[in-house]
Amino acid sequence: MKIAEMVRSVMLELRPRLVEAALTGRRGESENLRHADNFLSEHDLWMHRRYRELLTPVLGAFVYASEEAEPEVIGDDPDPDLCVLVDPLDTSELAVRGVLGYTHVMVYSRAAAQPVIAVVGDIFHHLQLYVGARDEQGVDRAFVVTADGETYELGPRPPKRLAESMVTNFLMKPGERFLPLSQKTQLMNTLDEPSEDGKSRGRIGVDFGSVSLCHVAAGMTEAVIEFAKGFAVWDLAPGHYILHAAGGTVLDLDGDPVPLDYRFGSFDEITKAMDRRQRFVAAGSSELAAEIVTALRS
């Protein structure tokens, strides 16, 4: 679990910087040359460099595919098996306000065509690390680790109906995200259906990037949906693997499973993958995922 401990140590280094940014109002915003519509801070760039520095002695040779730069080969092997996918600081616009902040690191084996470990770190909360990893028997397992070191294994949950579920969405941008969600009438009507006791228990919540799938894996929420813009690979893949390891399901909007093979077969394919976006439904059970896909089509 060297990668998980590395993520924890980087968060410890970063947290005081973010607290200072929040309390002083000096948020260190930088021009984002790669994604003009996304907020970028000096803290994103610091994390990008710090992860590259710390990963090099651990992994030796790998492709470093960070949100903040073009993919690059690290080490002496010109065609390494491992690809490290990093979103150094997710929700950085909120992180520099001291509200929420997350960080993603995933190590992907090109030979196995799937991840071998993914870590999603929650910078400000007690539930601090969400981890998916392949064990010595080749079984994918998922865990959540608290700030004081308690570890809990995550597994399948009993399925719930949509009307009983909390479904989350990244709905912060009014025109691009919130309005399209509000127009999904069948989804909203189903969530509002009363139970036998007359109470409506369906809920819509806001969540962010890979941690939204981790919250499903841990049973804190039942599902997350993205049907507007789609998630970039560094936002989806780490949480996708963790949810998969916990027994959950990720479907595309046609109802087909989203594979863990992110087509990182060559350096050119890795570069192309950085520009793809995926629309999806992620849920704790295949039954709920399929019900949501149907509701979104209506």
N, C-alpha and C positions, 0 to 999 in steps of 0.2 A: 504493500500500500504506500510505496514511496511517493507516488503521484498525489494521493490524497493528502499526505502530510505536507507536501510541497505547496498545494493549494491553500491549506490552512495557514502555513507560514507566510505566504504572500498576502493573504487577507489581513493577518496581524500587522504586517508592514503598512498596508494601504489604509486601514481603518482610521488611524489618527489623521492622515492627510485629508480624508473625506470629511471627517468631523470638523476639521479646521476650515475647509472650504465651505461647509454648510453654515457655520456660525459666523464667519467673516464676510460671506457673500462673494469671496474671491474664488470663482468656480473654474477658472482656468480653461475656458472654452477655446477650442482651436478650430481652424478651418478644416472641414472634412472633405478632402480631395477625392476620396473613393466613393463616398455616399453623401452627396450634397444635402439630402434631406434629413440626415441623421445628426444628432448632437455628438460632438467629439470633444473630450477634455484632455488636458495634459496627463490626467491620471490613467486614461485608456492607453495612452502611448507609453507611459512608464510601465504599466502592467505588461504590455506587449513585449517590451525589451527585457523585463525581469523574468518572465516565463521562459523566453528563449535562452537566457543566461543559465537558469537553473535546470532546464531540461537537458541541456547539452551533455553534462557529465553523467546524467542518469541513463540516457538513451543512446548516446554516441552518434549514430547516423539516423536521420529522419527528415521527412519533408515537414517544414513548419508552415502551416496554413492558418494564419491569424486574420481576423476581420480587419485589422488595421494596416495590412500591407499585402503585397503580392506573395504567393507561395515561394518559398526558397528551400533549397537543400542544405541541410546542416551536416557537417562531418565529411569523411573521406569517400564514402560510398556514393557514387553518382546516381544510383537507383535503389534507395533503401526501401525495405519492406514497410516500415512504420511511417504513418502520416499522423501528425499531431494537429488536431483542429482546435483552435482557441478563439473564444470570444473573451478578451481580457476583462472587460467591465461592461456587463449588460445592464440596461436601464441607467446608463451613466448620467442622463439628465436628472434622474431622481437621486442617484447616488451622491452627487455633489450638493444636493439639498439635504442630505442626511436622512432620507425617507426610506429608500429601498436600494439595494445593490446586489448584483449577482456576478459570478464569474464561471466560465465553462472551460474545461479541458477534456479532450477526448483523444485517446490513442487508438488508432485504427490500423489493423493488419491488412495490407493489400493482398497477401497470400490467402488469408482466411476470408477476405471480402466482407469483413464486419469489424466492429469495435472490439477491443479486448479490455479496455477500461474507460470509464467516463466519470468525471467528478464535476458536480455543480455545487459551487459554494455560495452560501447565503451570508453576506458580509455583516448584516446588522441583527440577525436573529439567533436564538438559542439552538434551534435545529439548523446546524451549520453546514454539514456536508451531505450531499446525496451521491451515492456511489453505485455504479454498476461495474461488475468485473467478472471475468471468466476464471473459474477455479481450476485446480489441478486435474479434475475429471472432465473438464471441458463444459461445465454447466455454468450458465450465466446467472449470477446472483445479484441482488440489490440490497442496499443498506442505507440507513440514515444515521448520522453521527452527530451527537450534540456537542455544544461548546465545551462541556466538561468531560467529554470522552466516552459517554455511553453510546453503545452501538445497538441498533435494532435492525433485524433482517425484515425485509419487505416481501410480501407475497400476495397471491390472488385474493381478491375480496368478493363476497357474495354480490351477484349482480343486482343493480337497482334499475327501476324504470326511470324514464326521463322525467316524469312528473315528480319524482322524489329526489332529484339530483341537483347538485350545484354544478353548473356548467360555466366555465370561465372563457374569457376572450381578451385579447389585447385590444381594448376599445378606446384607448386614450385619445387618438387623433379623431376629431369630430367628423370631418367629411370623409376621410379615407376608411375609418373603422367603425365609428359609433353609428352613423346613419345607416350603413348597410346592415348592421346587426339589428337595429330597431325595425327594419323592414322585413325581417324573417318571421312572418306572422304565425305560421304553423308551429315553429319552435317556441315562440312566446306563449301561444295558446296552450300548448302541451305542458310547458313548465308551470302554467298557472292553473292547471286542472286540480280541483280539490281531491283530497284523499277521502276515505270513508267517513272520517270524523269531521269533514267539512273544511279542514285546513289545507291551504295551498303551501306545499313544501318545496316546490321547484324554485331555483334561484339562478340569476345571472351574476357572475362576479368578474372582476378584472384580475388578470394575471399576466406574466411576462416571460417570454422566451422559454428556454429549456426548463426553468424551474416550474413552469406551469404543468409540464408533464411529470415532473418529480412530485408535485403535490398530489397528482392523481395516483402515482405509484405508492405514495404513503397513505392514501385513503383520506386525505384532507378535503379533496374535492373529487367529484365523480368523473368529470370530463373536461376537455379543453377543445375549442374549435377555432379554426382559422380558414376562412373561406374568401377573404377579401384580397389581400395582397399576397399572402403566402409567407412562410418563414424561410429565411435563408438557412443554408445547411448548418452553420455554426450555432443558430438558435434552436434548430430542431434536433439534430443528430444526438447530442449528449443526453438530453432528456428522453428521446426516443429509446435509446439503448437501456437506460435505467428503468423506464416503464416496461419495456419488453422483458427485462430480467425479473421484474416484479410480477409478471404474468398478465400485463395489460395489453391493449390493442391500439394500433394506429392504422387508420384507413384513409385512403384518398377520398375525394368527393364522389367517386363512382362506386365506392364501397369495397374497393380492392385493398389488400394489405400493402402498406408502404414498406419496402424491403430495407433491411439493415445494410445491404450492399449499396453504398453511396457512389459507386462507379469511380473509385479512386485508382483504377488500374494503372494509369500512367501519369506522369507529371502534367501533361496537357489536359487529361481528364480531371485531375484535381483542380487545375486552374479554371476549367469550365464549370465545375461544380460550385465554385464560389459565387457564380452569377445566377444559379438556379434558385427558384423559390417553389415551395411545396405547400399546397392547400391540403388540409387534413382534418380529421376528427380523431382525437385520442381519448380513450376511456379505460376504465378499470376492467371492463368486460366486453367481449365481442358483441353480446346482445345489445348493450347500451350504445355502443359505437354505431351499430347498424340502425338502431332506432333514430339516432340523431342524424345520420346521413339521410334517411327518409324524410325527416322533418325539414331539413335544409333544402331538399328538392322541391318542397311544396310551395 
